[in-house]
Amino acid sequence: MTVSVLLVDDSAIIRGLMNKALTANPHITIAGSASNGQQAISLAKELQPQIIVLDIEMPVMDGITALPELIRISPNSKIIMSSTLTLRNASISMQALSLGATDYLAKPTAKFGNEVEGFYRELITKILALGGLPQSSINDTVTATPAMPTQYIPAPRPPNREPAANVVKLMAGELLNPSGIRALAIASSTGGPQALMTLFGQLKGHLKNIPIFVTQHMPPTFTTLLADQITKSAGRPCTEGKSNEVALAGHTYIAPGDFHMVMTKNGMNDVIINLNKNPQENFCRPAADPMLRSLSAIYGQHLAVVVLTGMGQDGMEGAKDVVKNGGSVIAQDEATSVVYGMPKAVAENHLCKAILPLNDIAPLLVRQIDRQG
């Protein structure tokens, strides 16, 4: 199986280097390349690629202008926005996600070294995951891919799947946490920003009696903007976590880009947020596993966890601790996930009390948590 890709960038050097890096992977085929949005529309209509890597800043027609037309003329293509990591471009990328782009990728700022290699590895991983390759194949082929070039030259459409047969609902009257829920943790990655907007929009006005902790795989700047969007969507304050901050009920805390967010307790029994730059876990920082481990140690049987769409298996090891300590885990189902990686990992390891379509998760949480008072 190969995944067809259309590369769109105004720099011929960047297109050439990306082409070289991507075609080194046996599961990726470059269907074509374009130097601006207008060319991309023409090629996408003809080629119908599975993936479009779309730069934001281009002459003639930029990426954000081309996006709606690309979605219209190539509806089955999944679009990855690519741009340098500036506040303006991060804001445009977030706007693109709300308009129907599937994912985003920040180009590296360095001309040499691990940052560029990490960019190519992440790009290849996203392409393969969005193209539908099994996680085991992705792991094998990404690991086996030859060294990448080091010269550097920054609401989704629902997946086209039939309803999944693996939806698992609680029995009538069954409780997620019989002893009550005092904190909610959410883990997400690819497709996560849009899923979070849906979830928090449905939670608006609810869950005021507990704190919510979120790890979404995102670089710096993006998490700042995501926190602002969640605040608007949920009608409750959402901010990036800060070290030594006391976690409060009615507030949502999101792990800042490039920092793991973990919680501890102080002598006054307050839950304290701590940030660190410990090594990546699951190739991610922030990662969900350290957040879940720390929260499970504090809240035990009173912790509920939601694992949303995302590639890889971040959250699985942390979920094991959650279940071991008496907490509960809900996974988003395959049919509504952009990439059924993270939720699949917790589901296949029998860690879930419920596996639900995205639109069913918030109502369940409201029923089970709001009545606690």
Secondary structure, 3 states (H helix, E strand, C coil): CCEEEEEECCCHHHHHHHHHHHHCCCCEEEEEEECCHHHHHHHHHHHCCCEEEEECCCCCCCHHHHHHHHHHHCCCCEEEEEEECCHHHHHHHHHHHHHCCCEEEEECCCCCCHHHHHHHHHHHHHHHHHCCCCHHHHHHHHHHCCCCCCCCCCCCCCCCCCCCCCCECCCCCCCCCCCCCCEEEEEECCCHHHHHHHHHHHCCCCCCCCCEEEEECCCCCHHHHHHHHHHHHHCCCEEECCCCEECCCCCEEECCCCCEEEEEECCCCCEEEEEECCCCECCECCCHHHHHHHHHHHHHHHEEEEECCECCCCCHHHHHHHHHCCCEEEEECCCCCCCECHHHHHHHCCCCCEEECHHHHHHHHHHHHHHHC
